[in-house]
Amino acid sequence: MQKIKRIGVFTSGGDAPGMNACIRSVVRTALYNNTQVSGILQGYQGMIDNQFIEMNSRSVSNIIQLGGTILKTARCSEFRTVEGRKKAYDNIKAAGIDALVGIGGDGTFTGIEVFSREYDIPVIGIPGTIDNDLYGSDFTLGFDTACNTVIEAIDKIRDTAASHDRLFFVEVMGRDSGCIALNTGIAGGAEAILMPEKETAIDDLIERLEGAVAGKKTSTIVIIAEGDQNGGAYNIAKHVKTKFDFYDTKVTILGHLQRGGSPSSFDRVLASRLGFSAVNLLLAGETRRVVGLKGNEIQHVPIEESINNKAFKLAPDMIELSHILAI
């Protein structure tokens, strides 16, 4: 493999707190190793549209505390075509980019894996998604911050729920993953947690809520991942309300609020470590790897392995814990 003189860094898919901290780490680690950096705007779309910017140490000043991504992000259907990837490759080579660091989710990883095999470009993927559902890392960028955002909302909802004897259904993000729901449900003291990975019948939920009433609880909060098989918070609340007409039933959907905000200390440190590791792997001759945190160590797995192991299994003890603490 030829010596890498310039690395291109981009963010793709949904934004996540910590992406800017990661961009900062990639840029400064590369510069420290006498390697130039190009920022690619709008992800894969930017490669096709020739949107490259020169980045230096000052380009990433005062961004570590910012949510979102200074490089912007976009979905790009054209990159899924052979013609689109050829256009991207021609632009990348013309810009002098020898290797890529992609920050995003499994769609991002799929794109750089295919691109790397077609054009033999060294690539490293960094997991950035609030869903925490990527194989190869215990935590993904943005997950911790998103959980903190949800917990802050739950704590405030609990205040009004207790004051009015209200039953609150709080919907959080997680189309295919219940990580946010499970972690925030435990941390927020939820009476029930509904997730895509574990089917919960409405009758079972009602039985659990009846137990809360019998236990003389003055407020009840149910956390629901948006991908739960019962059809979302509004649909579930409608069914449950028929059994608990004495409760003032409310629904709160937190939505994209969870994606924004200043990244937590944990996400800033994780982002910095992953960016540092990604650049060092490229310079050491590695390619098609995903860097991640396992325990307290930064490790890496083949991109293909990360893509093909999409099922992120929730810890059984966490699910059991959520039931016990809700009594």
Secondary structure, DSSP 8 states (H G I E B T S, - for coil): -----EEEEEE-SS--TTHHHHHHHHHHHHHHTT-EEEEETTHHHHHHTT-EEEE-GGGGTT-TT--S-TT-----SGGGSHHHHHHHHHHHHHTT--EEEEEESHHHHHHHHHHHHHH---EEEEEB-TT---TT-SS-BTHHHHHHHHHHHHHHHHHHHHHHTEEEEEEES-SS--HHHHHHHHHTT-SEEEBTTB---HHHHHHHHHHHHHTT-S-EEEEEETT-TT--HHHHHHHHHTT-TTSEEEEEE-GGGGG-S---HHHHHHHHHHHHHHHHHHHTT--SEEEEEETTEEEEEEHHHHHH-------HHHHHHHHHHT-
